[in-house]
Amino acid sequence: MDVLSPYLELCGFLAAALGFFTWFAGRVQCRGTADGGMSGALAAYEEASPNGRRRWRGRV
């Protein structure tokens, strides 16, 4: 059992973190604040990248 203890602790921590982020995503989505944050992040990314969104479409 001593050999499995670190792995069980790691799995427990990851499960707790996943649960927290799932709860947090649901909370943000219910309040309607996710849209503004995502559009702001996307606008900042497009402004900072040299080719904008074209980079992800396969064009250079």
N, CA, C and O of each residue as an XYZ file, in Angstrom:
240
protein
N       0.822     -1.194      0.000
C       0.000      0.000      0.000
C       0.865      1.257      0.000
O       0.459      2.298     -0.516
N       2.053      1.153      0.580
C       2.930      2.322      0.614
C       3.373      2.733     -0.779
O       3.662      3.904     -1.025
N       3.427      1.773     -1.687
C       3.855      2.083     -3.051
C       2.761      2.863     -3.791
O       3.068      3.749     -4.589
N       1.513      2.545     -3.538
C       0.398      3.184     -4.234
C      -0.019      4.523     -3.622
O      -0.748      5.289     -4.253
N       0.426      4.804     -2.428
C      -0.013      6.005     -1.725
C       0.259      7.305     -2.492
O      -0.647      8.131     -2.596
N       1.449      7.522     -3.028
C       1.662      8.774     -3.777
C       0.771      8.889     -5.016
O       0.314      9.979     -5.359
N       0.531      7.770     -5.679
C      -0.321      7.797     -6.870
C      -1.770      8.080     -6.502
O      -2.465      8.805     -7.215
N      -2.225      7.516     -5.400
C      -3.592      7.784     -4.955
C      -3.746      9.247     -4.539
O      -4.774      9.867     -4.811
N      -2.734      9.792     -3.887
C      -2.791     11.201     -3.508
C      -2.809     12.098     -4.747
O      -3.540     13.088     -4.790
N      -2.021     11.757     -5.733
C      -2.002     12.537     -6.971
C      -3.359     12.474     -7.672
O      -3.879     13.494     -8.126
N      -3.923     11.280     -7.757
C      -5.247     11.138     -8.389
C      -6.311     11.896     -7.610
O      -7.205     12.494     -8.209
N      -6.231     11.881     -6.305
C      -7.181     12.628     -5.486
C      -7.061     14.124     -5.700
O      -8.066     14.829     -5.787
N      -5.831     14.606     -5.784
C      -5.622     16.030     -6.031
C      -6.146     16.424     -7.398
O      -6.812     17.451     -7.535
N      -5.853     15.619     -8.414
C      -6.326     15.930     -9.764
C      -7.850     15.893     -9.839
O      -8.454     16.720    -10.523
N      -8.469     14.954     -9.153
C      -9.932     14.880     -9.134
C     -10.525     16.109     -8.451
O     -11.534     16.648     -8.904
N      -9.898     16.550     -7.362
C     -10.389     17.743     -6.668
C     -10.221     18.985     -7.539
O     -11.113     19.832     -7.589
N      -9.090     19.099     -8.221
C      -8.865     20.251     -9.100
C      -9.851     20.251    -10.262
O     -10.385     21.298    -10.628
N     -10.092     19.081    -10.840
C     -11.052     18.976    -11.937
C     -12.458     19.338    -11.471
O     -13.195     20.022    -12.180
N     -12.820     18.884    -10.296
C     -14.122     19.231     -9.735
C     -14.260     20.724     -9.492
O     -15.309     21.307     -9.764
N     -13.200     21.347     -8.978
C     -13.251     22.788     -8.738
C     -13.413     23.555    -10.038
O     -14.242     24.460    -10.127
N     -12.624     23.200    -11.052
C     -12.708     23.931    -12.308
C     -14.032     23.681    -13.023
O     -14.530     24.570    -13.713
N     -14.603     22.507    -12.875
C     -15.922     22.244    -13.442
C     -16.978     23.113    -12.765
O     -17.832     23.703    -13.425
N     -16.904     23.181    -11.455
C     -17.824     24.035    -10.711
C     -17.639     25.501    -11.107
O     -18.616     26.217    -11.329
N     -16.387     25.941    -11.193
C     -16.096     27.329    -11.525
C     -16.576     27.685    -12.926
O     -17.115     28.772    -13.136
N     -16.387     26.778    -13.892
C     -16.854     27.035    -15.261
C     -18.374     27.149    -15.298
O     -18.917     28.007    -15.993
N     -19.055     26.295    -14.558
C     -20.514     26.390    -14.490
C     -20.972     27.682    -13.846
O     -21.965     28.277    -14.264
N     -20.256     28.107    -12.840
C     -20.601     29.342    -12.147
C     -20.416     30.564    -13.060
O     -21.258     31.462    -13.084
N     -19.324     30.585    -13.795
C     -19.061     31.698    -14.701
C     -20.077     31.705    -15.833
O     -20.551     32.766    -16.240
N     -20.412     30.531    -16.340
C     -21.357     30.446    -17.445
C     -22.749     30.889    -17.008
O     -23.461     31.529    -17.781
N     -23.144     30.563    -15.795
C     -24.463     30.970    -15.305
C     -24.557     32.480    -15.145
O     -25.619     33.059    -15.373
N     -23.486     33.110    -14.766
C     -23.508     34.557    -14.575
C     -23.382     35.314    -15.883
O     -23.634     36.518    -15.920
N     -22.996     34.636    -16.960
C     -22.894     35.288    -18.241
C     -21.631     36.109    -18.421
O     -21.570     36.956    -19.313
N     -20.620     35.875    -17.589
C     -19.386     36.652    -17.686
C     -18.356     35.979    -18.579
O     -17.291     36.547    -18.819
N     -18.642     34.803    -19.069
C     -17.668     34.082    -19.888
C     -17.531     34.712    -21.269
O     -16.441     34.707    -21.841
N     -18.605     35.246    -21.806
C     -18.574     35.778    -23.164
C     -17.648     36.978    -23.277
O     -16.858     37.059    -24.218
N     -17.728     37.892    -22.355
C     -16.880     39.076    -22.398
C     -15.408     38.740    -22.242
O     -14.556     39.330    -22.907
N     -15.114     37.803    -21.373
C     -13.725     37.410    -21.173
C     -13.141     36.706    -22.372
O     -11.992     36.953    -22.739
N     -13.910     35.837    -22.985
C     -13.416     35.111    -24.152
C     -13.237     36.045    -25.339
O     -12.247     35.932    -26.062
N     -14.162     36.954    -25.555
C     -14.017     37.862    -26.690
C     -12.843     38.810    -26.472
O     -12.152     39.165    -27.427
N     -12.612     39.220    -25.243
C     -11.460     40.069    -24.954
C     -10.143     39.339    -25.149
O      -9.188     39.904    -25.684
N     -10.089     38.089    -24.719
C      -8.867     37.301    -24.894
C      -8.596     37.037    -26.370
O      -7.449     37.100    -26.812
N      -9.640     36.743    -27.132
C      -9.463     36.488    -28.559
C      -9.028     37.760    -29.290
O      -8.188     37.698    -30.188
N      -9.580     38.889    -28.923
C      -9.182     40.147    -29.556
C      -7.726     40.477    -29.240
O      -6.992     40.954    -30.105
N      -7.310     40.223    -28.002
C      -5.924     40.487    -27.634
C      -4.981     39.555    -28.379
O      -3.897     39.962    -28.798
N      -5.395     38.304    -28.542
C      -4.551     37.358    -29.270
C      -4.420     37.763    -30.738
O      -3.326     37.728    -31.303
N      -5.534     38.145    -31.347
C      -5.505     38.535    -32.761
C      -4.668     39.791    -32.967
O      -3.992     39.924    -33.987
N      -4.709     40.697    -32.022
C      -3.933     41.920    -32.141
C      -2.441     41.660    -31.939
O      -1.604     42.320    -32.556
N      -2.111     40.706    -31.082
C      -0.710     40.440    -30.767
C      -0.032     39.554    -31.805
O       1.174     39.679    -32.019
N      -0.778     38.664    -32.452
C      -0.150     37.760    -33.406
C       0.075     38.472    -34.739
O      -0.749     39.292    -35.146
N       1.172     38.172    -35.416
C       1.492     38.897    -36.648
C       0.509     38.633    -37.786
O       0.252     39.529    -38.590
N      -0.040     37.436    -37.870
C      -0.949     37.103    -38.962
C      -2.401     37.043    -38.529
O      -3.264     36.724    -39.346
N      -2.693     37.334    -37.294
C      -4.065     37.258    -36.824
C      -4.574     35.824    -36.819
O      -3.828     34.904    -36.483
N      -5.815     35.627    -37.181
C      -6.401     34.290    -37.158
C      -6.000     33.475    -38.378
O      -6.181     32.258    -38.379
N      -5.469     34.096    -39.399
C      -5.087     33.360    -40.606
C      -4.041     32.300    -40.300
O      -3.925     31.312    -41.026
N      -3.281     32.499    -39.232
C      -2.234     31.549    -38.880
C      -2.808     30.153    -38.631
O      -2.182     29.156    -38.991
N      -3.976     30.075    -38.029
C      -4.571     28.789    -37.686
C      -5.324     28.158    -38.837
O      -5.721     26.996    -38.745
N      -5.529     28.886    -39.913
C      -6.252     28.335    -41.053
C      -5.309     27.674    -42.063
O      -5.759     27.183    -43.098
N      -4.016     27.660    -41.770
C      -3.074     27.003    -42.638
C      -2.411     27.916    -43.639
O      -1.536     27.481    -44.387
N      -2.808     29.168    -43.668
C      -2.171     30.120    -44.581
C      -1.055     30.844    -43.856
O      -1.098     31.017    -42.637
N      -0.075     31.257    -44.599
C       1.045     31.978    -43.978
C       1.023     33.415    -44.434
O       1.879     34.203    -44.032
